[in-house]
Amino acid sequence: MKRKLLILLGIVISIPILFVLALLFYPRPTNLTPEHVYEGSTQAINYCELPVLDGSGLMAHDIPQGHTPDCGYEVFPKPILAACTEPLAEEAIDMRGLWMANRTDGSSGHIERIEQCGNRYVVTSSGVVHDLTTDGDFSGASNDVRPISLGSANFCIRTSATTQWVDGGLQFYAMGLVPVVKRYLEDNVLKWEYPGQGTTSMNRICSLPE
């Protein structure tokens, strides 16, 4: 009986250790992001002039999935779906544009760019690029990385998320299983909810701040 308990305890302890090791060392996917995305300045782009999604140009599947360079970009990258004109999926909410957090909610300075085309959804913010599909399939998961700090040590961990439209918002699922962030529009204000961190409200802006 004692031996069985020790084996069980060993399994229980090993699971979180293996999970952490996977986050740190699991190979990242091949980065197929076009090089021009990370070249030049984006200051001149007017994000209030959104592309017309009339199907006259590239479809979402014609453009390779974007990924975070290294463990975070240093210069805000150009849009990945700029040449895509595929109409949004029927259930999709158009959240495209550049957004800045309200100064009253403690997230002043936080900026997000959201791109959408077909069933693709790309969030660029805080050094990372998450490019995924909104059909909930693992094949369209973001499959990326993000930096994380533990005390004075900095690490780059693997991340993966799927998304699906639920009740008028886009629900993100970590590893395709655990509900995390939900983004939605309310009175033309972009809002996102994160478990345990409340709701952040963001207003549309037309260009990146200097």
Sequence and secondary structure as in RCSB ss.txt:
>XXXX:A:sequence
MKRKLLILLGIVISIPILFVLALLFYPRPTNLTPEHVYEGSTQAINYCELPVLDGSGLMAHDIPQGHTPDCGYEV
FPKPILAACTEPLAEEAIDMRGLWMANRTDGSSGHIERIEQCGNRYVVTSSGVVHDLTTDGDFSGASNDVRPISL
GSANFCIRTSATTQWVDGGLQFYAMGLVPVVKRYLEDNVLKWEYPGQGTTSMNRICSLPE
>XXXX:A:secstr
 HHHHHHHHHHHHHHHHHHHHHHHHS        GGGGSS  TT  TTS    SSSSB GGGS     STTS SS
    SSTTB     TT     EEEEE GGGT TT EEEEEEETTEEEEEETTEEEEEESB  GGG   EEEEEEE
TTEEEEEEE EEEEEETTEEEEEETTTEEEEEEEEETTEEEEEETTTEEEEEEEESS   
